[in-house]
């Protein structure tokens, strides 16, 4: 089954404790991205990747890192999490950024930073 | 940076009434996509509009793209309880996809 898989689905942690949210897709998609969803703000793009070893900042990259060593994986790293990073996070992928390419979203990861 | 404004933020309708959500960009869009997110779920792609003035229909849903490619709308005719959720538009600016804040639709039966 074609899907985007995120782990963990839920995480409660404390300020300053490094964490990684994994994202994997099995559709051989080139384009992957991370979004955070906050009430009233919609989905804001954190980072995106056009292909392996190619990443770029979205609209809200501060406090986050990503890597794209393999085509299928695009982990999101919070080196020193802070309470303002408490949010619902979605990973998404698409075949490319070309016309007609929908984003396929994972089920989301709800992070609570205390 | 690029922004896509979406209104209204909330809409509460009686089952059978129509519903419309609007998106507006200050700059021309390459294309616009629409997504639906059910409560507790993830966004799911509905449709993409590319051409100026384009109109597409999916059963009771009608999507429009403005002539200047700066605005778009989603209209639902005769809403049903299965239509509840948040509807997002997303405008493409080069390699970035910028989402509107979404419109939350509630349907009273």
Interface residues (C-beta under 8 A of the other chain):
Chain A: X33 X35 X40 X41 X42 X43 X44 X45 X48 X50 X56 X58 X59 X90 X92 X97 X99 X100 X102 X103 X104 X105 X106 X107 X108
Chain B: X1 X6 X9 X30 X31 X33 X35 X41 X42 X43 X44 X45 X48 X50 X88 X90 X92 X95 X96 X97 X98 X99 X100 X101 X102
